[in-house]
Amino acid sequence: MTHPFHPLFQREFELCDYRRSWGKDCLDFQDDQGVLRTIPIRFTDAAEADPFVCVADERAFFRIEDLVKLAAPIAKLRA
């Protein structure tokens, strides 16, 4: 898991399957108890590298489009 806020961050699991779920690319893996779990592929190193992340080279913490998406719920909370 490569998503820094996922509870399984930096853990490795064997890939069982790739698939689309609810219109998103996902992968299936078995957890420590042998239960089949599904996770968005973008939370793993199986996803293609994000061009912005590659160019930013860890100098930018957020992408502009992510900040714009975040602004709407924050504005609702402030209202």
Steps between C-alpha positions, in 0.01 A plus 500: 500500500642835401219734611653680802172514699389142440530282814694241299753757373834341406362148537539255212236254387473253215282625215204275425320685221451832319144619430269798467267565791253788504677646196844501667806284439550275800699200605423211729735361762477270799558658840683333789189301592456375143198724430478628142513882503455756223691829489529780243803436285615859555573407864768256381816492294312303232355827367673695227707788633316833514682739261456791745656303783795405281562857384444650848765261637352524854520882500120546485271338754172559310382510140296803392197292399499331842506835678214628284295189589577555868395865493128425438439287813701745710285788372185302597635441849575869543149603390 
